[in-house]
Amino acid sequence: MSLPSAYDFKTLDEAVVFYTRMVAAVVKTRDRSMHDELIRFKKELHERIDREYDPAAL
């Protein structure tokens, strides 16, 4: 199974929600075969967060 890109989601919030749900599902089923895909998505997600993060918003 191949996960979408973190950039495929309309908003950053949608990408974070997707990632959180996928991690929960993988942990629940103990599906170790998804590890590499989750790590790839996590890296993309962090890249997107860095690009969209606005320090002035805090």
N, CA, C and O atoms as a GROMACS GRO file, in nm:
protein
  232
    1MET      N    1   0.084  -0.118   0.000
    1MET     CA    2   0.000   0.000   0.000
    1MET      C    3   0.089   0.124   0.000
    1MET      O    4   0.184   0.134   0.077
    2SER      N    5   0.057   0.216  -0.086
    2SER     CA    6   0.134   0.338  -0.096
    2SER      C    7   0.052   0.455  -0.045
    2SER      O    8  -0.062   0.475  -0.088
    3LEU      N    9   0.109   0.532   0.044
    3LEU     CA   10   0.039   0.648   0.099
    3LEU      C   11   0.052   0.766   0.003
    3LEU      O   12   0.148   0.774  -0.074
    4PRO      N   13  -0.045   0.857   0.008
    4PRO     CA   14  -0.033   0.978  -0.075
    4PRO      C   15   0.080   1.065  -0.023
    4PRO      O   16   0.140   1.037   0.081
    5SER      N   17   0.109   1.170  -0.095
    5SER     CA   18   0.210   1.265  -0.051
    5SER      C   19   0.147   1.360   0.052
    5SER      O   20   0.026   1.384   0.049
    6ALA      N   21   0.228   1.413   0.140
    6ALA     CA   22   0.179   1.512   0.236
    6ALA      C   23   0.134   1.639   0.164
    6ALA      O   24   0.057   1.718   0.218
    7TYR      N   25   0.184   1.658   0.042
    7TYR     CA   26   0.148   1.776  -0.037
    7TYR      C   27   0.016   1.756  -0.114
    7TYR      O   28  -0.036   1.851  -0.172
    8ASP      N   29  -0.037   1.634  -0.114
    8ASP     CA   30  -0.162   1.606  -0.185
    8ASP      C   31  -0.284   1.661  -0.111
    8ASP      O   32  -0.391   1.674  -0.169
    9PHE      N   33  -0.268   1.692   0.016
    9PHE     CA   34  -0.380   1.739   0.096
    9PHE      C   35  -0.398   1.889   0.079
    9PHE      O   36  -0.301   1.964   0.065
   10LYS      N   37  -0.523   1.931   0.081
   10LYS     CA   38  -0.555   2.073   0.059
   10LYS      C   39  -0.495   2.161   0.169
   10LYS      O   40  -0.441   2.268   0.141
   11THR      N   41  -0.505   2.115   0.294
   11THR     CA   42  -0.452   2.193   0.405
   11THR      C   43  -0.353   2.109   0.485
   11THR      O   44  -0.353   1.986   0.480
   12LEU      N   45  -0.271   2.178   0.558
   12LEU     CA   46  -0.176   2.112   0.647
   12LEU      C   47  -0.249   2.032   0.754
   12LEU      O   48  -0.208   1.921   0.789
   13ASP      N   49  -0.358   2.089   0.806
   13ASP     CA   50  -0.437   2.018   0.908
   13ASP      C   51  -0.487   1.883   0.858
   13ASP      O   52  -0.484   1.784   0.931
   14GLU      N   53  -0.533   1.879   0.733
   14GLU     CA   54  -0.581   1.752   0.676
   14GLU      C   55  -0.468   1.650   0.669
   14GLU      O   56  -0.489   1.531   0.696
   15ALA      N   57  -0.350   1.694   0.633
   15ALA     CA   58  -0.235   1.604   0.624
   15ALA      C   59  -0.198   1.550   0.762
   15ALA      O   60  -0.166   1.432   0.776
   16VAL      N   61  -0.201   1.636   0.863
   16VAL     CA   62  -0.168   1.593   1.000
   16VAL      C   63  -0.271   1.493   1.051
   16VAL      O   64  -0.235   1.392   1.112
   17VAL      N   65  -0.398   1.519   1.026
   17VAL     CA   66  -0.504   1.427   1.068
   17VAL      C   67  -0.487   1.292   1.000
   17VAL      O   68  -0.499   1.188   1.065
   18PHE      N   69  -0.458   1.292   0.870
   18PHE     CA   70  -0.437   1.167   0.798
   18PHE      C   71  -0.321   1.089   0.857
   18PHE      O   72  -0.333   0.969   0.882
   19TYR      N   73  -0.209   1.157   0.881
   19TYR     CA   74  -0.090   1.091   0.936
   19TYR      C   75  -0.121   1.031   1.074
   19TYR      O   76  -0.083   0.917   1.102
   20THR      N   77  -0.188   1.108   1.157
   20THR     CA   78  -0.221   1.060   1.292
   20THR      C   79  -0.308   0.936   1.286
   20THR      O   80  -0.284   0.839   1.359
   21ARG      N   81  -0.408   0.937   1.200
   21ARG     CA   82  -0.496   0.820   1.187
   21ARG      C   83  -0.422   0.700   1.130
   21ARG      O   84  -0.446   0.587   1.173
   22MET      N   85  -0.333   0.723   1.034
   22MET     CA   86  -0.257   0.611   0.977
   22MET      C   87  -0.165   0.549   1.081
   22MET      O   88  -0.155   0.426   1.090
   23VAL      N   89  -0.097   0.632   1.160
   23VAL     CA   90  -0.010   0.579   1.264
   23VAL      C   91  -0.091   0.496   1.363
   23VAL      O   92  -0.049   0.387   1.401
   24ALA      N   93  -0.206   0.546   1.404
   24ALA     CA   94  -0.291   0.472   1.498
   24ALA      C   95  -0.334   0.338   1.439
   24ALA      O   96  -0.334   0.236   1.509
   25ALA      N   97  -0.373   0.338   1.312
   25ALA     CA   98  -0.417   0.214   1.248
   25ALA      C   99  -0.303   0.113   1.235
   25ALA      O  100  -0.322  -0.006   1.257
   26VAL      N  101  -0.185   0.162   1.198
   26VAL     CA  102  -0.069   0.073   1.182
   26VAL      C  103  -0.026   0.015   1.316
   26VAL      O  104   0.008  -0.103   1.325
   27VAL      N  105  -0.027   0.098   1.418
   27VAL     CA  106   0.012   0.049   1.552
   27VAL      C  107  -0.090  -0.054   1.600
   27VAL      O  108  -0.053  -0.156   1.658
   28LYS      N  109  -0.217  -0.027   1.576
   28LYS     CA  110  -0.323  -0.118   1.621
   28LYS      C  111  -0.310  -0.255   1.554
   28LYS      O  112  -0.329  -0.358   1.619
   29THR      N  113  -0.279  -0.256   1.425
   29THR     CA  114  -0.269  -0.382   1.352
   29THR      C  115  -0.127  -0.439   1.352
   29THR      O  116  -0.104  -0.551   1.307
   30ARG      N  117  -0.033  -0.361   1.403
   30ARG     CA  118   0.108  -0.402   1.407
   30ARG      C  119   0.160  -0.437   1.268
   30ARG      O  120   0.233  -0.534   1.251
   31ASP      N  121   0.121  -0.356   1.172
   31ASP     CA  122   0.159  -0.377   1.032
   31ASP      C  123   0.296  -0.315   1.005
   31ASP      O  124   0.306  -0.199   0.966
   32ARG      N  125   0.401  -0.391   1.026
   32ARG     CA  126   0.537  -0.341   1.011
   32ARG      C  127   0.572  -0.310   0.865
   32ARG      O  128   0.668  -0.238   0.838
   33SER      N  129   0.496  -0.364   0.773
   33SER     CA  130   0.524  -0.340   0.632
   33SER      C  131   0.499  -0.194   0.592
   33SER      O  132   0.547  -0.150   0.488
   34MET      N  133   0.427  -0.120   0.673
   34MET     CA  134   0.396   0.020   0.644
   34MET      C  135   0.502   0.117   0.696
   34MET      O  136   0.493   0.237   0.673
   35HIS      N  137   0.600   0.066   0.766
   35HIS     CA  138   0.700   0.152   0.831
   35HIS      C  139   0.767   0.250   0.734
   35HIS      O  140   0.771   0.370   0.761
   36ASP      N  141   0.817   0.202   0.623
   36ASP     CA  142   0.889   0.288   0.528
   36ASP      C  143   0.798   0.396   0.470
   36ASP      O  144   0.839   0.511   0.453
   37GLU      N  145   0.673   0.359   0.439
   37GLU     CA  146   0.578   0.456   0.386
   37GLU      C  147   0.544   0.564   0.490
   37GLU      O  148   0.534   0.682   0.458
   38LEU      N  149   0.527   0.522   0.614
   38LEU     CA  150   0.498   0.619   0.721
   38LEU      C  151   0.615   0.715   0.742
   38LEU      O  152   0.595   0.835   0.763
   39ILE      N  153   0.735   0.664   0.736
   39ILE     CA  154   0.854   0.748   0.753
   39ILE      C  155   0.865   0.847   0.637
   39ILE      O  156   0.897   0.964   0.659
   40ARG      N  157   0.838   0.802   0.515
   40ARG     CA  158   0.841   0.891   0.399
   40ARG      C  159   0.737   1.003   0.415
   40ARG      O  160   0.767   1.120   0.392
   41PHE      N  161   0.616   0.965   0.455
   41PHE     CA  162   0.510   1.064   0.474
   41PHE      C  163   0.546   1.162   0.585
   41PHE      O  164   0.524   1.282   0.573
   42LYS      N  165   0.602   1.109   0.693
   42LYS     CA  166   0.642   1.195   0.805
   42LYS      C  167   0.746   1.298   0.762
   42LYS      O  168   0.736   1.415   0.800
   43LYS      N  169   0.844   1.257   0.683
   43LYS     CA  170   0.946   1.351   0.634
   43LYS      C  171   0.883   1.459   0.548
   43LYS      O  172   0.915   1.577   0.562
   44GLU      N  173   0.793   1.418   0.458
   44GLU     CA  174   0.724   1.516   0.373
   44GLU      C  175   0.639   1.611   0.458
   44GLU      O  176   0.633   1.731   0.431
   45LEU      N  177   0.575   1.556   0.559
   45LEU     CA  178   0.491   1.637   0.646
   45LEU      C  179   0.575   1.742   0.718
   45LEU      O  180   0.534   1.858   0.728
   46HIS      N  181   0.690   1.704   0.768
   46HIS     CA  182   0.778   1.799   0.836
   46HIS      C  183   0.830   1.905   0.739
   46HIS      O  184   0.845   2.021   0.777
   47GLU      N  185   0.859   1.866   0.616
   47GLU     CA  186   0.900   1.964   0.515
   47GLU      C  187   0.789   2.064   0.490
   47GLU      O  188   0.813   2.184   0.481
   48ARG      N  189   0.666   2.014   0.479
   48ARG     CA  190   0.552   2.102   0.455
   48ARG      C  191   0.528   2.194   0.574
   48ARG      O  192   0.500   2.313   0.556
   49ILE      N  193   0.540   2.142   0.695
   49ILE     CA  194   0.524   2.225   0.815
   49ILE      C  195   0.628   2.336   0.814
   49ILE      O  196   0.595   2.452   0.842
   50ASP      N  197   0.752   2.303   0.783
   50ASP     CA  198   0.858   2.404   0.779
   50ASP      C  199   0.829   2.512   0.675
   50ASP      O  200   0.858   2.630   0.698
   51ARG      N  201   0.772   2.473   0.562
   51ARG     CA  202   0.742   2.571   0.456
   51ARG      C  203   0.623   2.660   0.493
   51ARG      O  204   0.620   2.778   0.458
   52GLU      N  205   0.526   2.603   0.564
   52GLU     CA  206   0.404   2.678   0.593
   52GLU      C  207   0.404   2.744   0.730
   52GLU      O  208   0.316   2.824   0.760
   53TYR      N  209   0.500   2.712   0.812
   53TYR     CA  210   0.506   2.763   0.949
   53TYR      C  211   0.533   2.914   0.948
   53TYR      O  212   0.623   2.963   0.880
   54ASP      N  213   0.454   2.985   1.024
   54ASP     CA  214   0.469   3.129   1.036
   54ASP      C  215   0.494   3.163   1.183
   54ASP      O  216   0.401   3.159   1.263
   55PRO      N  217   0.618   3.196   1.219
   55PRO     CA  218   0.650   3.226   1.359
   55PRO      C  219   0.568   3.343   1.415
   55PRO      O  220   0.547   3.351   1.536
   56ALA      N  221   0.521   3.431   1.330
   56ALA     CA  222   0.443   3.546   1.375
   56ALA      C  223   0.302   3.504   1.421
   56ALA      O  224   0.233   3.581   1.488
   57ALA      N  225   0.261   3.384   1.383
   57ALA     CA  226   0.126   3.338   1.419
   57ALA      C  227   0.116   3.298   1.566
   57ALA      O  228   0.005   3.285   1.618
   58LEU      N  229   0.228   3.279   1.632
   58LEU     CA  230   0.225   3.238   1.773
   58LEU      C  231   0.205   3.354   1.865
   58LEU      O  232   0.201   3.336   1.987
   0.00000   0.00000   0.00000
